[in-house]
Amino acid sequence: MGKIIIILAMMLVPYAASAQLGTKVVYGQTQTLNDLPVSGISVTSKKAKSTAVSDSLGNFMIVCNEKDRLSFKAKVFHSKKVKINSKTPERIDVKLNFVPTPKNVDLAIGYGYIKESDRTHAIQGRKIDYCKYNTVYDILKDNFTSLQVKSDGCVVMRGPGSFNSENCALYIVDSMKTDNIDYILPCQIEEISVLKDASSAIYGNNGANGVIIINLKKGPQQ
């Protein structure tokens, strides 16, 4: 009888060890600009070696160890790592930063984040003397004929169904969403890009009325 008990105990050891290691299912949403869903983000778990990709709504689900590390990667985004342990909730929302340079906009088009037809053009700080303008809105009106600047600071994209619309374009300043660009001085601007009808996963539904991307100079301005 004693031998049987010992044998059974030995057989249960691997199962006990496995239970201690544990696995868990983590699901959530990949987002950018604080709350906008983004698709096509690669998710991998370091220890469990499992992989997943966020869907068109930014949702993902992945199996990992109870103690693990998830990596979130995609072109034109800063990668991010999230530690997983027994206290990690089943749902996590992961915020990623899109790097809105002209080169990355080209890459975003190539990887399907933004359609070629959604982009207008970008103007570079080294080619345009922003300092000669009085306001940021003067820059937009003078260099982007596809825009209509309203008196309240709302910028509307010209085009079918949009010219008479009250829906304003989305402002992105140094990778952060903002509702107001009145405070920006022309000489502070390094670069401006305009995306037309950017209803892609990068900017979500908030970008459906167009996106105005402004990058400011780093360091003291003249």
Backbone as CSV, one residue per row, in Angstrom:
resi,resn,N_x,N_y,N_z,CA_x,CA_y,CA_z,C_x,C_y,C_z
1,MET,0.825,-1.203,0.000,0.000,0.000,0.000,0.863,1.258,0.000
2,GLY,1.929,1.221,0.810,2.839,2.353,0.889,3.504,2.631,-0.434
3,LYS,3.889,1.525,-1.158,4.541,1.696,-2.453,3.586,2.354,-3.459
4,ILE,2.304,1.955,-3.396,1.316,2.525,-4.322,1.177,4.029,-4.087
5,ILE,1.141,4.418,-2.826,1.015,5.840,-2.488,2.212,6.632,-3.006
6,ILE,3.410,6.045,-2.836,4.626,6.719,-3.303,4.591,6.885,-4.819
7,ILE,4.180,5.818,-5.518,4.114,5.864,-6.988,3.116,6.932,-7.450
8,LEU,1.952,6.965,-6.789,0.945,7.964,-7.149,1.464,9.378,-6.896
9,ALA,2.176,9.555,-5.803,2.728,10.867,-5.472,3.727,11.314,-6.530
10,MET,4.560,10.355,-6.992,5.550,10.676,-8.019,4.871,11.043,-9.336
11,MET,3.759,10.370,-9.634,3.031,10.658,-10.870,2.384,12.042,-10.832
12,LEU,2.032,12.520,-9.631,1.346,13.801,-9.502,2.302,14.993,-9.487
13,VAL,3.594,14.750,-9.278,4.567,15.839,-9.202,4.574,16.701,-10.464
14,PRO,4.646,16.104,-11.678,4.657,16.955,-12.878,3.413,17.823,-13.000
15,TYR,2.241,17.259,-12.612,1.003,18.023,-12.708,1.005,19.188,-11.726
16,ALA,1.558,18.958,-10.551,1.642,20.018,-9.553,2.546,21.144,-10.029
17,ALA,3.682,20.744,-10.634,4.614,21.748,-11.151,3.974,22.562,-12.254
18,SER,3.220,21.857,-13.115,2.542,22.534,-14.206,1.512,23.531,-13.681
19,ALA,0.800,23.127,-12.626,-0.224,24.000,-12.051,0.394,25.244,-11.457
20,GLN,1.612,25.089,-10.877,2.286,26.231,-10.285,2.702,27.226,-11.363
21,LEU,3.179,26.688,-12.506,3.572,27.577,-13.589,2.360,28.351,-14.092
22,GLY,1.284,27.647,-14.402,0.016,28.270,-14.782,0.067,29.002,-16.107
23,THR,-1.071,29.096,-16.726,-1.229,29.912,-17.920,-2.470,30.771,-17.739
24,LYS,-2.535,31.827,-18.496,-3.710,32.680,-18.438,-3.956,33.281,-19.815
25,VAL,-5.194,33.612,-20.057,-5.577,34.254,-21.306,-5.726,35.752,-21.044
26,VAL,-5.002,36.537,-21.808,-5.073,37.989,-21.692,-5.680,38.540,-22.974
27,TYR,-6.652,39.400,-22.837,-7.229,40.044,-24.006,-7.355,41.536,-23.742
28,GLY,-7.551,42.298,-24.796,-7.659,43.741,-24.633,-7.680,44.430,-25.972
29,GLN,-7.211,45.674,-25.987,-7.246,46.481,-27.202,-5.952,47.277,-27.321
30,THR,-5.398,47.324,-28.534,-4.250,48.181,-28.800,-4.770,49.536,-29.266
31,GLN,-4.231,50.600,-28.658,-4.717,51.948,-28.932,-3.558,52.884,-29.216
32,THR,-3.870,53.988,-29.870,-2.893,55.046,-30.067,-3.577,56.379,-29.812
33,LEU,-2.788,57.421,-29.569,-3.339,58.738,-29.250,-4.324,58.652,-28.104
34,ASN,-3.968,57.902,-27.112,-4.708,57.748,-25.856,-5.900,56.800,-25.938
35,ASP,-6.747,56.913,-26.961,-7.954,56.097,-26.928,-8.435,55.610,-28.295
36,LEU,-7.628,55.757,-29.340,-8.049,55.350,-30.673,-7.519,53.952,-30.994
37,PRO,-8.384,53.014,-31.391,-7.943,51.634,-31.653,-7.060,51.548,-32.883
38,VAL,-6.093,50.643,-32.865,-5.195,50.449,-34.006,-5.052,48.956,-34.284
39,SER,-5.137,48.595,-35.545,-5.085,47.183,-35.939,-3.685,46.786,-36.386
40,GLY,-3.503,45.476,-36.600,-2.263,44.969,-37.168,-1.064,44.998,-36.253
41,ILE,-1.273,45.137,-34.955,-0.165,45.141,-34.001,0.190,43.702,-33.637
42,SER,1.448,43.356,-33.769,1.926,42.022,-33.430,2.126,41.901,-31.915
43,VAL,1.539,40.858,-31.338,1.639,40.620,-29.892,2.304,39.269,-29.674
44,THR,3.363,39.220,-28.893,4.055,37.963,-28.592,4.309,37.847,-27.102
45,SER,4.262,36.613,-26.604,4.584,36.361,-25.194,5.972,35.741,-25.124
46,LYS,6.793,36.262,-24.244,8.193,35.852,-24.177,8.352,34.400,-23.746
47,LYS,7.626,33.982,-22.713,7.822,32.643,-22.158,6.924,31.599,-22.819
48,ALA,5.670,31.944,-23.044,4.744,30.979,-23.645,4.980,30.828,-25.144
49,LYS,5.688,31.786,-25.745,6.013,31.755,-27.184,4.778,31.830,-28.071
50,SER,3.671,32.307,-27.554,2.466,32.428,-28.368,2.446,33.798,-29.043
51,THR,1.680,33.902,-30.130,1.602,35.146,-30.882,0.150,35.472,-31.221
52,ALA,-0.098,36.739,-31.477,-1.425,37.192,-31.883,-1.255,38.510,-32.630
53,VAL,-2.316,38.920,-33.328,-2.322,40.195,-34.053,-3.647,40.891,-33.758
54,SER,-3.588,42.167,-33.422,-4.823,42.899,-33.134,-5.671,43.020,-34.393
55,ASP,-6.990,42.891,-34.234,-7.881,42.884,-35.390,-8.229,44.309,-35.832
56,SER,-9.206,44.442,-36.725,-9.548,45.741,-37.305,-10.054,46.738,-36.273
57,LEU,-10.490,46.248,-35.125,-10.955,47.121,-34.046,-9.913,47.263,-32.940
58,GLY,-8.717,46.734,-33.188,-7.655,46.820,-32.200,-7.699,45.755,-31.126
59,ASN,-8.665,44.828,-31.210,-8.804,43.798,-30.178,-7.815,42.655,-30.394
60,PHE,-7.327,42.099,-29.297,-6.421,40.944,-29.364,-6.710,39.997,-28.211
61,MET,-6.280,38.744,-28.353,-6.367,37.748,-27.295,-5.148,36.849,-27.414
62,ILE,-4.476,36.589,-26.306,-3.255,35.788,-26.348,-3.144,34.945,-25.082
63,VAL,-2.609,33.737,-25.234,-2.345,32.844,-24.113,-0.894,33.033,-23.683
64,CYS,-0.674,33.252,-22.393,0.680,33.440,-21.890,0.824,32.745,-20.544
65,ASN,2.039,32.713,-20.048,2.266,32.159,-18.719,1.765,33.147,-17.666
66,GLU,1.562,32.634,-16.472,1.085,33.503,-15.401,2.105,34.582,-15.086
67,LYS,3.375,34.247,-15.259,4.446,35.236,-15.166,5.114,35.300,-16.536
68,ASP,4.922,36.396,-17.233,5.362,36.479,-18.613,5.579,37.942,-18.984
69,ARG,5.947,38.161,-20.227,6.091,39.523,-20.737,5.568,39.569,-22.159
70,LEU,4.642,40.484,-22.414,4.073,40.645,-23.739,4.777,41.782,-24.472
71,SER,5.071,41.542,-25.757,5.675,42.578,-26.591,4.688,42.986,-27.670
72,PHE,4.544,44.290,-27.875,3.639,44.843,-28.883,4.485,45.607,-29.894
73,LYS,4.427,45.168,-31.157,5.280,45.768,-32.182,4.521,45.958,-33.484
74,ALA,4.867,47.033,-34.198,4.361,47.276,-35.552,5.187,48.396,-36.158
75,LYS,5.263,48.403,-37.462,5.950,49.488,-38.143,5.267,50.806,-37.822
76,VAL,6.050,51.854,-37.757,5.656,53.248,-37.514,5.151,53.496,-36.097
77,PHE,5.203,52.493,-35.221,4.836,52.679,-33.823,6.033,52.371,-32.932
78,HIS,6.116,53.044,-31.794,7.094,52.657,-30.789,6.654,51.322,-30.187
79,SER,7.583,50.379,-30.071,7.246,49.085,-29.465,7.032,49.271,-27.964
80,LYS,6.325,48.308,-27.381,6.024,48.398,-25.952,6.010,47.008,-25.338
81,LYS,6.459,46.906,-24.088,6.456,45.646,-23.354,5.585,45.782,-22.112
82,VAL,4.835,44.729,-21.819,3.947,44.718,-20.657,4.214,43.466,-19.838
83,LYS,4.538,43.637,-18.559,4.780,42.488,-17.685,3.452,41.871,-17.254
84,ILE,3.434,40.550,-17.225,2.241,39.807,-16.824,2.552,39.021,-15.554
85,ASN,1.657,39.088,-14.575,1.785,38.273,-13.370,0.393,37.874,-12.892
86,SER,0.331,37.222,-11.741,-0.945,36.704,-11.245,-1.952,37.814,-10.953
87,LYS,-1.483,39.036,-10.751,-2.371,40.149,-10.433,-2.822,40.926,-11.669
88,THR,-2.264,40.591,-12.826,-2.644,41.291,-14.053,-4.091,40.957,-14.413
89,PRO,-4.935,41.943,-14.659,-6.325,41.652,-15.039,-6.391,40.946,-16.384
90,GLU,-7.510,40.260,-16.635,-7.656,39.539,-17.897,-7.681,40.498,-19.083
91,ARG,-8.202,41.699,-18.891,-8.260,42.677,-19.976,-7.267,43.815,-19.718
92,ILE,-6.471,44.125,-20.733,-5.557,45.253,-20.650,-5.654,46.059,-21.943
93,ASP,-5.669,47.371,-21.823,-5.634,48.251,-22.985,-4.222,48.809,-23.088
94,VAL,-3.601,48.590,-24.239,-2.198,48.946,-24.427,-2.105,50.152,-25.354
95,LYS,-1.499,51.219,-24.870,-1.400,52.453,-25.639,-0.032,52.552,-26.322
96,LEU,-0.060,52.745,-27.635,1.146,52.831,-28.438,1.267,54.221,-29.051
97,ASN,2.500,54.661,-29.262,2.727,55.974,-29.860,3.109,55.840,-31.329
98,PHE,2.300,56.447,-32.205,2.598,56.517,-33.628,3.597,57.638,-33.854
99,VAL,4.593,57.415,-34.710,5.606,58.424,-34.993,5.254,59.080,-36.328
100,PRO,4.598,60.254,-36.310,4.016,60.829,-37.521,4.984,61.642,-38.372
101,THR,6.060,61.010,-38.845,6.956,61.682,-39.779,6.517,61.366,-41.201
102,PRO,6.915,62.169,-42.195,6.564,61.855,-43.584,6.998,60.449,-44.001
103,LYS,8.183,60.027,-43.563,8.651,58.685,-43.897,7.722,57.629,-43.314
104,ASN,7.316,57.825,-42.078,6.426,56.857,-41.435,5.035,56.857,-42.048
105,VAL,4.587,58.018,-42.536,3.316,58.054,-43.255,3.411,57.189,-44.502
106,ASP,4.558,57.265,-45.208,4.769,56.410,-46.379,4.739,54.935,-45.984
107,LEU,5.403,54.605,-44.877,5.405,53.220,-44.403,4.008,52.784,-43.993
108,ALA,3.273,53.693,-43.353,1.917,53.373,-42.921,1.037,53.035,-44.119
109,ILE,1.252,53.756,-45.219,0.513,53.448,-46.447,0.908,52.081,-46.973
110,GLY,2.227,51.809,-46.970,2.714,50.531,-47.473,2.223,49.342,-46.665
111,TYR,2.048,49.520,-45.376,1.603,48.430,-44.508,0.097,48.426,-44.286
112,GLY,-0.617,49.296,-45.000,-2.071,49.246,-44.965,-2.732,50.014,-43.841
113,TYR,-1.950,50.794,-43.068,-2.562,51.569,-41.998,-3.311,52.785,-42.555
114,ILE,-2.751,53.388,-43.586,-3.356,54.545,-44.239,-3.412,54.278,-45.738
115,LYS,-4.523,54.634,-46.374,-4.649,54.470,-47.819,-3.932,55.608,-48.531
116,GLU,-3.362,55.297,-49.694,-2.680,56.320,-50.486,-3.630,57.471,-50.814
117,SER,-4.892,57.157,-51.064,-5.877,58.183,-51.411,-6.238,59.069,-50.230
118,ASP,-5.886,58.643,-49.020,-6.207,59.424,-47.826,-5.189,60.520,-47.548
119,ARG,-4.041,60.424,-48.210,-2.981,61.392,-47.926,-3.007,62.537,-48.930
120,THR,-2.769,63.750,-48.461,-2.594,64.860,-49.387,-1.094,65.085,-49.555
121,HIS,-0.491,65.896,-48.739,0.942,66.111,-48.854,1.469,66.688,-47.552
122,ALA,2.778,66.725,-47.435,3.421,67.300,-46.251,4.325,68.436,-46.684
123,ILE,4.450,69.442,-45.860,5.390,70.511,-46.132,6.442,70.508,-45.039
124,GLN,7.657,70.733,-45.404,8.783,70.606,-44.489,9.203,71.967,-43.962
125,GLY,9.636,72.001,-42.698,10.077,73.248,-42.096,11.253,73.870,-42.830
126,ARG,12.125,73.044,-43.410,13.303,73.580,-44.082,12.958,74.220,-45.432
127,LYS,11.757,73.935,-45.953,11.347,74.475,-47.250,10.409,75.668,-47.113
128,ILE,9.700,75.740,-46.021,8.732,76.801,-45.803,9.167,77.649,-44.604
129,ASP,9.148,78.957,-44.785,9.481,79.857,-43.685,8.215,80.113,-42.875
130,TYR,7.990,79.275,-41.874,6.789,79.405,-41.062,6.734,80.731,-40.319
131,CYS,7.899,81.278,-39.996,7.954,82.481,-39.168,7.343,83.705,-39.853
132,LYS,7.177,83.651,-41.158,6.605,84.808,-41.858,5.084,84.891,-41.690
133,TYR,4.495,83.845,-41.108,3.050,83.824,-40.908,2.691,84.327,-39.512
134,ASN,1.485,84.858,-39.399,1.022,85.370,-38.113,0.469,84.274,-37.208
135,THR,-0.230,83.308,-37.800,-0.839,82.228,-37.011,-0.665,80.900,-37.727
136,VAL,-0.883,79.819,-36.989,-0.813,78.484,-37.579,-1.915,78.301,-38.617
137,TYR,-3.039,78.993,-38.420,-4.139,78.881,-39.377,-3.781,79.538,-40.711
138,ASP,-2.982,80.591,-40.668,-2.523,81.225,-41.901,-1.653,80.259,-42.709
139,ILE,-0.861,79.475,-41.990,-0.020,78.480,-42.665,-0.888,77.451,-43.373
140,LEU,-1.906,76.977,-42.675,-2.797,75.964,-43.248,-3.532,76.503,-44.473
141,LYS,-4.051,77.728,-44.381,-4.809,78.309,-45.489,-3.925,78.558,-46.703
142,ASP,-2.679,78.955,-46.473,-1.791,79.327,-47.576,-1.159,78.125,-48.262
143,ASN,-0.992,77.027,-47.523,-0.249,75.895,-48.077,-1.087,74.662,-48.354
144,PHE,-2.297,74.609,-47.851,-3.160,73.449,-48.061,-4.503,73.914,-48.622
145,THR,-4.629,73.871,-49.930,-5.856,74.352,-50.566,-7.047,73.438,-50.299
146,SER,-6.795,72.243,-49.775,-7.894,71.306,-49.503,-8.582,71.596,-48.180
147,LEU,-8.131,72.639,-47.473,-8.681,72.938,-46.155,-9.519,74.209,-46.162
148,GLN,-10.535,74.209,-45.334,-11.313,75.416,-45.049,-11.172,75.701,-43.562
149,VAL,-10.617,76.851,-43.220,-10.405,77.225,-41.823,-11.545,78.132,-41.386
150,LYS,-12.300,77.700,-40.396,-13.432,78.485,-39.895,-12.972,79.453,-38.806
151,SER,-13.812,80.404,-38.510,-13.457,81.456,-37.556,-13.250,80.928,-36.138
152,ASP,-13.869,79.781,-35.823,-13.737,79.214,-34.476,-12.548,78.266,-34.343
153,GLY,-11.703,78.215,-35.388,-10.536,77.343,-35.339,-10.784,75.943,-35.854
154,CYS,-12.009,75.656,-36.238,-12.336,74.353,-36.815,-11.811,74.301,-38.249
155,VAL,-11.112,73.238,-38.586,-10.598,73.054,-39.946,-11.389,71.929,-40.612
156,VAL,-11.969,72.232,-41.758,-12.801,71.271,-42.477,-12.132,70.932,-43.796
157,MET,-12.087,69.643,-44.127,-11.533,69.203,-45.397,-12.517,69.492,-46.526
158,ARG,-12.043,70.087,-47.611,-12.884,70.302,-48.772,-13.096,68.979,-49.491
159,GLY,-14.275,68.799,-50.039,-14.561,67.576,-50.774,-16.012,67.209,-50.633
160,PRO,-16.488,66.241,-51.422,-17.900,65.841,-51.372,-18.313,65.433,-49.968
161,GLY,-19.368,66.081,-49.474,-19.900,65.709,-48.167,-19.139,66.271,-46.998
162,SER,-18.063,67.026,-47.265,-17.277,67.535,-46.143,-17.196,69.052,-46.115
163,PHE,-17.322,69.716,-47.266,-17.133,71.167,-47.319,-18.132,71.907,-46.428
164,ASN,-19.370,71.450,-46.449,-20.393,72.109,-45.645,-20.587,71.439,-44.285
165,SER,-19.729,70.514,-43.977,-19.864,69.766,-42.729,-19.346,70.574,-41.554
166,GLU,-19.901,70.323,-40.388,-19.429,70.951,-39.171,-18.404,70.077,-38.463
167,ASN,-18.037,68.952,-39.059,-17.094,68.042,-38.434,-15.669,68.518,-38.670
168,CYS,-14.954,68.764,-37.604,-13.599,69.316,-37.695,-12.564,68.213,-37.841
169,ALA,-11.454,68.584,-38.459,-10.332,67.658,-38.571,-9.724,67.413,-37.190
170,LEU,-9.051,66.285,-37.058,-8.381,65.920,-35.809,-6.997,66.562,-35.774
171,TYR,-6.638,67.182,-34.651,-5.317,67.784,-34.471,-4.407,66.819,-33.701
172,ILE,-3.207,66.600,-34.229,-2.181,65.826,-33.535,-0.934,66.685,-33.421
173,VAL,-0.528,67.022,-32.214,0.660,67.847,-31.990,1.684,67.024,-31.211
174,ASP,2.831,66.785,-31.834,3.882,65.958,-31.218,3.327,64.629,-30.706
175,SER,2.578,63.960,-31.564,2.027,62.618,-31.319,0.874,62.586,-30.320
176,MET,0.426,63.755,-29.856,-0.662,63.794,-28.893,-1.887,64.474,-29.494
177,LYS,-3.060,63.904,-29.228,-4.312,64.494,-29.703,-4.628,65.747,-28.897
178,THR,-5.106,66.791,-29.587,-5.484,68.025,-28.912,-6.695,68.637,-29.603
179,ASP,-7.452,69.425,-28.875,-8.642,70.071,-29.434,-8.368,71.511,-29.859
180,ASN,-7.174,72.014,-29.554,-6.900,73.427,-29.795,-5.447,73.615,-30.210
181,ILE,-5.220,74.367,-31.293,-3.846,74.669,-31.727,-3.595,76.182,-31.736
182,ASP,-4.477,76.947,-31.104,-4.331,78.401,-31.060,-3.008,78.828,-30.430
183,TYR,-2.522,78.037,-29.490,-1.339,78.418,-28.717,-0.037,78.268,-29.494
184,ILE,-0.073,77.586,-30.619,1.157,77.293,-31.368,1.615,78.522,-32.147
185,LEU,2.867,78.919,-31.937,3.451,80.017,-32.694,4.081,79.459,-33.975
186,PRO,3.927,80.142,-35.093,4.475,79.632,-36.362,5.952,79.256,-36.291
187,CYS,6.755,80.046,-35.585,8.193,79.757,-35.514,8.509,78.497,-34.702
188,GLN,7.530,77.989,-33.955,7.735,76.765,-33.187,7.612,75.512,-34.053
189,ILE,7.057,75.662,-35.247,6.695,74.499,-36.064,7.877,73.976,-36.863
190,GLU,8.073,72.700,-36.789,9.090,72.006,-37.578,8.488,71.461,-38.869
191,GLU,7.250,70.962,-38.766,6.669,70.269,-39.909,5.159,70.146,-39.743
192,ILE,4.441,70.232,-40.861,2.999,70.017,-40.863,2.655,68.997,-41.938
193,SER,1.794,68.038,-41.595,1.288,67.069,-42.551,-0.227,67.043,-42.468
194,VAL,-0.869,66.773,-43.589,-2.328,66.681,-43.629,-2.726,65.352,-44.238
195,LEU,-3.586,64.623,-43.542,-4.136,63.370,-44.052,-5.616,63.588,-44.316
196,LYS,-6.038,63.312,-45.530,-7.430,63.517,-45.905,-8.229,62.251,-45.678
197,ASP,-9.375,62.379,-44.989,-10.266,61.245,-44.757,-9.510,60.047,-44.180
198,ALA,-8.677,60.292,-43.173,-7.838,59.217,-42.624,-8.635,58.349,-41.674
199,SER,-9.525,57.537,-42.237,-10.368,56.665,-41.413,-9.689,55.321,-41.199
200,SER,-8.377,55.349,-41.088,-7.615,54.115,-40.902,-7.528,53.768,-39.427
201,ALA,-6.960,52.606,-39.150,-6.853,52.135,-37.771,-5.940,53.014,-36.931
202,ILE,-5.028,53.743,-37.555,-4.114,54.576,-36.779,-4.876,55.639,-36.002
203,TYR,-5.848,56.262,-36.645,-6.559,57.355,-36.000,-8.018,57.038,-35.699
204,GLY,-8.473,55.860,-36.050,-9.823,55.453,-35.723,-10.882,56.348,-36.340
205,ASN,-12.102,56.285,-35.819,-13.211,57.077,-36.338,-12.981,58.572,-36.160
206,ASN,-12.170,58.936,-35.166,-11.899,60.356,-34.915,-11.170,61.010,-36.082
207,GLY,-10.509,60.206,-36.905,-9.770,60.743,-38.042,-10.555,60.759,-39.327
208,ALA,-11.831,60.402,-39.275,-12.643,60.313,-40.488,-12.824,61.666,-41.164
209,ASN,-12.684,62.761,-40.413,-12.822,64.105,-40.981,-11.482,64.709,-41.389
210,GLY,-10.454,63.882,-41.397,-9.118,64.351,-41.745,-8.255,64.549,-40.514
211,VAL,-6.950,64.530,-40.717,-5.999,64.661,-39.613,-4.942,65.697,-39.972
212,ILE,-4.693,66.617,-39.063,-3.629,67.609,-39.227,-2.547,67.298,-38.205
213,ILE,-1.371,66.944,-38.696,-0.255,66.541,-37.835,0.761,67.672,-37.783
214,ILE,1.071,68.123,-36.583,2.039,69.196,-36.395,3.149,68.725,-35.485
215,ASN,4.369,68.804,-35.964,5.540,68.494,-35.132,6.257,69.796,-34.798
216,LEU,6.529,69.998,-33.524,7.183,71.215,-33.075,8.685,71.030,-32.987
217,LYS,9.410,72.127,-33.087,10.859,72.075,-32.978,11.255,71.691,-31.562
218,LYS,12.343,70.965,-31.451,12.882,70.594,-30.142,13.953,71.587,-29.745
219,GLY,13.893,72.045,-28.505,14.892,73.001,-28.044,14.443,74.430,-28.269
220,PRO,15.294,75.395,-27.913,14.917,76.807,-28.036,14.746,77.237,-29.488
221,GLN,13.728,78.077,-29.746,13.496,78.590,-31.093,14.057,80.002,-31.207
222,GLN,14.416,80.332,-32.424,14.957,81.672,-32.685,13.828,82.697,-32.699
